[in-house]
Amino acid sequence: MVALTQPSVKPVHILVAGGNYAGLNAIKYLYTHLLAPKDYDGSEQAPPNQNVRITLVDRRDGFVHFIGMTRGLTEPDFGEKLWVPYSSVPWLSHPSITVRNGIIKEVTANNVKIADSEEEISFDYLIMALGQSRGTPIGVSASTKGEFVKELLKHHHDIKNSKSVVVVGGGAVGIEMAADVKCDFPEKDVTLIHSRALPIPGPFKDEFRQETVRILKEDIGVNVILGERVIKEIPLSVSTDTAKDPCDTLSELISEVKFSETRSVNNHEDILPELISTVKYNIELTTTNQSNIKADWVINCTGTKSKASVVNLPSSTDEPIFSQNGIRVNKNMQIDDPKYSHIFAIGDVCDRTVMKLAGVAMYGGYIAAKNLSILVKQDEESKVELEDFPEFPSKLLLLMGKDNFLFQMGDEIWERERTQQFVYEDMGLEGCINALSLKEFPKLE
């Protein structure tokens, strides 16, 4: 490997594909352990380093706090804060760091290909933090903060002017979406439809699921339909009481601007499911039990889709690169194939954990970056053991509006008072901003 004490040697190029929780935390570690000198104290920008180059490639021009998206749609003033532009992150302006806005079309063993321009960026090491996709608006189709704010205003306007709202899908996102709409607009008729007998997939107790249903129905007032699927959707004509008001001009303007800004990437919906809207308007839903439900605004929250289709890494062994849960990685977060030990996969795109959580993704970024730093620094004579990714217990914190919450850690359902310490009005936004050092230079840990 290249020793970083040799300034005349071609710099090591590390490419991070995707930012947000996992990718940004990885770059933060690389900044303090590869770019910065040993005596770096985080008080100012680290001095230039000619031995390392880091490139972040991301479709979006900023960090998005997806944990708060459901409330961001019902409270756009809060929603606007969920996007932190990369240009405002002080350490990302380091001369050895390049931020490239672009859609990754293909990942191979030695380069990534950018869509539209067909440019290929080569690397010595790669950290894939591609994530998984939800359809917009939860998944966010915007690529800039300006687009994002316009989308929030449009969806907020549509929710506010709807009398009835239906959320399809009883996972964590669907539950929080239904709860936020009903809590912020108690006069609306809000219905949650889930295909199974109880909500919340994953390794959680029935008592946890049952209490979730009770809170939704009794404490918040959501209509909960369980054990039924939507099998038919019939468009309804717009009634006179939902006809245009002056705000509709804003909605139309937003739609026109949105189209003009994104039409160049519309042909990438196959690799970017977040470009596909999951919202429908003025329809009648029919369920498997022949229940008919009319709704002005319907959002589908039935799960995520993998972005692994862009990864072109043929297996060099009898084991496949991909598993049902994502890209297979070893305990060091490297791709589980000896041919690709220079490539790491972190966050939702990898198969390391069943539960796709922001905190787990951030820790994966830390482990991958730490191990990558070891590989870069070590020489052939002194092999350093890489760090393992630990096994985390399953956990889920449900935030159902501002006053209702439920938490299970491992096999234990926590009492309300104990859970309270992890509940914040900003849905963890400031905590993530601080953990990722988005407003200051990171300190050596």
N, C-alpha and C positions, 0 to 999 in steps of 0.2 A: 504494500500500500504506500501511498505518497505521504512522506513526512512533512508536516506543516512548517518545518524550520528551513525549508528549501525554497526561497522566494523565486528562484529562477525556473523552477519546475512549473509546467502548465497548471493553472489552478484547478482544484477539484470542483466539478460542477454538480451541485445537488438540485434536483428538480422536485418541487412539491406540487402535485396535481390535486388542486382543490384546497380551499382555505377552511374557514369556519373553525369549529371547536377543535377538531383533530389536527388539521393542517397548520393552523396558526400556532397551536401549542408546540408543534414540532419545530417550526421555524424559530419560535421564541427560544427554545432550548439550543438550537444550532447557533443562534446569535450569541448567547452568553458563553457557549462552550467551544465554538469554533472561530467565530469572528472576533469576539472581544478578547483582550489580553487577560492574563491570570489575575491581575490586580484591578480588574474592572469593577467599579462600585455602583454603576447604574445611574449616576448623577447626570450624565450627558451621553451623547452619541458615541459609540465605540469608534476608535480610530480606523482608518481604511485598512483592509486586509487583502493583500494581493494573492493569497493562497487558496481562497475559497470564493466560489460564486454560488449564490442561491437564487433560483428562479421560482416564483409562485405563479402558477397558471390557474386562473379562476374565471368562470363565466361572469360572476358578479364582481362589482368593484368595491365590495365591502363585506364585512362580517354581518350575519343575520342571526339574531337570537330567536331561533325557531320555537323555543319553549313558550314564548309569549305570543305566538301568531294568532291564536284563537281570540285572545283579548284585544290584540292589535286591530282586528277586524271590527270589533264592536266599539273600541275606543281609539280612534285614529290618532289622537294626540299622543297617546302612549305608544301606539304602533310605529309612529315615525321614529321613535327612539331606538327601535329594535335593529335599525340598520346603522352600522358604524363604518363610514368609508375608510378604505385602506389608506387613502391619502392623508387621513388625520392621525394615523398610527405612527408615532415619531420614529420608532426603530426600523420600520419598513422602508424608510428613506435612506438607509445606510447604502453607501456606494457599491457594496458587494451584493445587494439584494435588488432584484428586478421583479416588479409585479406586472404580469401580462394578463390583460383581459381577453379571454378567448374561450371557445368551446373546444374541448379535447375530443377529437374524432377517433383517434386510435392510440393505443399504448403498445409499444413493442419492447423488446429487450434492451434497446439502446436509445430510443427516442420516442417522443410523443408527436402526433400530427395534429395541427390546429385546423379546424374546419374553416371553410370559405377561402382562407388564404392558402391552404394546403402546405403551410410552412411546417418543417420538421425541426424540433428542438432536441438536440442530443443531450445525454447526461451520463455522469459516472455513477450516480446513485439516484434512486427515485423513491419518493414516499407518496404512495397513492392514498389520497383522502377524498375520494370521489363522492362518498356518501351514497344515500339512496334517494329516490324521488317520490314525492307526493304531487299529485296534480295541483295546479294553482286554484285557489289562492293560498292554501296552506303551504304548498311547496315553493311558492314565489317564482313567478315567471320573469320578473324584472331583472335586468342586468345592471341598472344604476339606481341610486337612491331616489332620483327624480321620478323614474318610472314607478318605483315601489310606492312612493307616497301617493301618486295618482291612482294606482290600483287600490290602495287602502281606502281612499276617499270614495272611489266608485263602489266598492263592495259595502262599505259602511252606509253609503246612501241607499243602496238596494236593500240592505237588511232593515234599516230604519224605516223605509217606506213599505215594508212588507207586513201584512197582518199575520201571516202564518209562515213558519219556518220548519223545514224538515231536515234532520241530519241522518244520513244513512251510514251506519257503521258504529259499533259500540266498543271500539278500542279506546285508548286513552285520549287520542285527539278528538274523536267523535264526542266522547263524554264531555270533555272540556269545552268544545265548541257549543254544544247544546246548553251547557250550564252558563257560559258567558253570555250567550244571546238572551236567555231567560232572565238572568240576573240584571243585565243592563237594560233590558226592555221587558219588564214583568207583564206588560199588557199584551204581549204577543203570544200566540198559540205556537208553542215549540214542541216538536215531536222527535224522538230518537227511535230509529228502527234498527234492530240488530238481529241477525239470522240465527243466533244460538240462544239457548235457554237462559244464559247469563252473559253479561258483558265481560270485557277484559280477557283477551287470550294470554297465554303464558303461564308460568308456574306460580299461580296465585290461588289462595284459598277461596272456597265458595263463600265463606263468611265475608271476605273482602268484597267480592263481587255483589253479594246480596246487600251489603251496607251501601255500596255505591248506588244501587238501584233505589234503595230507600231514600237516600239523600236527594237524588234527582227528583223523585216523585213527591215525597212528602215535604222536604225542606225547601226545594227550589220551585217545584211545580211543572216539571217537564213531563210530557206524556211519553211513557216508555212502552214500546212494543217489542217484545222479545220472541224469538223463535219463528220469525217470519222474514222472508226475503221479498224484495221488490221484484216483481216479474213483468210489470208493464208500466209504461209512462205515456200518458196522453196529454199533448199540449192543450192548454186552455186559452181562449181569447182573453185579452186584457180587459178587465172590467173598467167601467167609467170611474169608479172611485180610486183606481190606481193609475188614472191617466196622467199625462204630463203635468208637472208643476215646474216652476222656474229652475229647480235643481236638476231637472232632467237634461237641461242644456249642458251642465257640467258633466253629467254622465256620458253624454254623447261625445263631448269634446275629448274626454279622457279616452274613450274607446278609439276615436280617430287617431289621437296621438300615439296610443299604445300600438295600434296597427302599424303606423308608419315607422315606429322605432324598432319593431321586432319582426317585421316581415322578412328581413334578411336571414333570420334563423328559424323561420317557420318550417323549413324542410328538415329540421333536426329533431323533430318531435319523437322520432324513433329512439334516439339516444338520450333525450331530455324530456321525460314524462311530465316534468313540472311546467312545460309549455302548454299542456293540455288542460283546459278548464274543467273542473269537477262541479261547477255551479250550473243549475238550470232554473228557469223562471216559469212561473204560471203553468204548472202541470198537475195532473192528477195521477197519483201513484196507486198501483194495485199490488197487494201483497199475496203471498202464497195462500193465505186464509181468506182471500177475496175481500180484504179490507180496502176501502177506497179513501184516499187521503188527498185533499186538495192543498196545494202549497204555492205561495208566491215566490219563495226562495228555497231551493234545495241544494244541499252540499253533500258530496260523496266523500266519506272519510273511511274507506274500506281497506286502507293499507298502503304499502310502499312498493316501488318497483326498483330492481337493481339496475345500476349503471355499468355492470360488469361486461356488457356487450361490446364496449369499446376496447376491452383488454384482449390483445392478440398475443398470448404467451403460450405456445404449445408446450404441453407437458413433456419433460425429458425422462419421465419414469412411467411406471404402470399406473400411478395414482393421478387422478385428474387435478387440474389447477383449481377448479371450482367445486364447491359443495352446495348443498341446498341453501345454506345460510350466507354464502358469499365466497370470496376468494380465500382459499386455504392458506393459513399462515402457521408458522411454527411458534414456539413459546417466546421467541425473540422478536416477533412481529415481522419476520422476513417471510416472503412467499415460500411455501413448503415444497420447494423444489431446488436441488443443488445448483441448477443452472441459473437461478435468479436470486442468489444470496445478496445481490446489490439492490434488490427491490423490496420495499416494505409496503404493507397494506394495513391501514389503520381506520378506525371509525366504523361507520355502518357498512362499508364496502367489504370488510373482512368477516370471516366466520368465527371470530374469537369469542363472541358472546351472543346469546340468543336475544337478550334485551338490548335494544339499540338506544343508548342513553348518552347525553352530552358529556357527563362526567367520565364515563368509561372511554368515550372517544378522545377526550383530552388526555387521559392517562395513557392511552395507546400512542398518542402523538409524542408524549414524553419518553416512553420506553423506546420507540422506534428511533427518535432523534438521539437518544443517549447511546444506543447500540451503533447507530450509523457513525456517530462521533468517535466511538472506540475503533471502528473499522478504519476510519480515515487516519487516525493518529498512530495506530500501532504499526510496527514494522514486522518483517518476517521472523525475526528472532524472538520477539516478545509478544506472545499471544495473550490477550486479555479476555477473560470470560465475559460473555454478553449477559445482560440482565433479562430475567424471565418476566413475562406479563403475568400478574397474579390472577387467581380465580376470585372474582367478585360474587357475593351473594346476589340473588335476584332481588330487585327492589323497584318500587313504583310509588311516586308521590302524585296523587291526583289533586289538581287544583280546580275545584268546581265553583267558579265565581270567586269572589274575594273572601267569603266567610265560611266556605265549606271545603274541607280537604280530608284526605284519607291516605295513609301511608302503610305499606307492608315492606318489611325488611327481612329477607330470608323467609322463615316460617312464622314470623311474628307480625301481627297487626298492632301498630302503635296506638296508644291512647292519644286523644286530641291534644292534651296539654304537652305531651312529649313531642308530638309532630309540629307543634306551633313554632318551634325554634328554627325549622327549615322552611317556613312559609313567609314569603316576602311579597309586598304589594307589587313590586316590579317583576315578579315571576323569575327571580334570579338573575335579572339583566346586569345589575351593577356587580354582582358577585362574579359573573363570567367575564365582564369587562376587566375587573381587577385581576382575576386569575390569568387572563391572557395578556395583561399589561397593555391594553389598547390605548390608554391615555398617558402612559409614561414609559420610560426606558426600563426594560426588565433588569432585575438584580440577579446576581449569581446565586443559585440555590445550592 
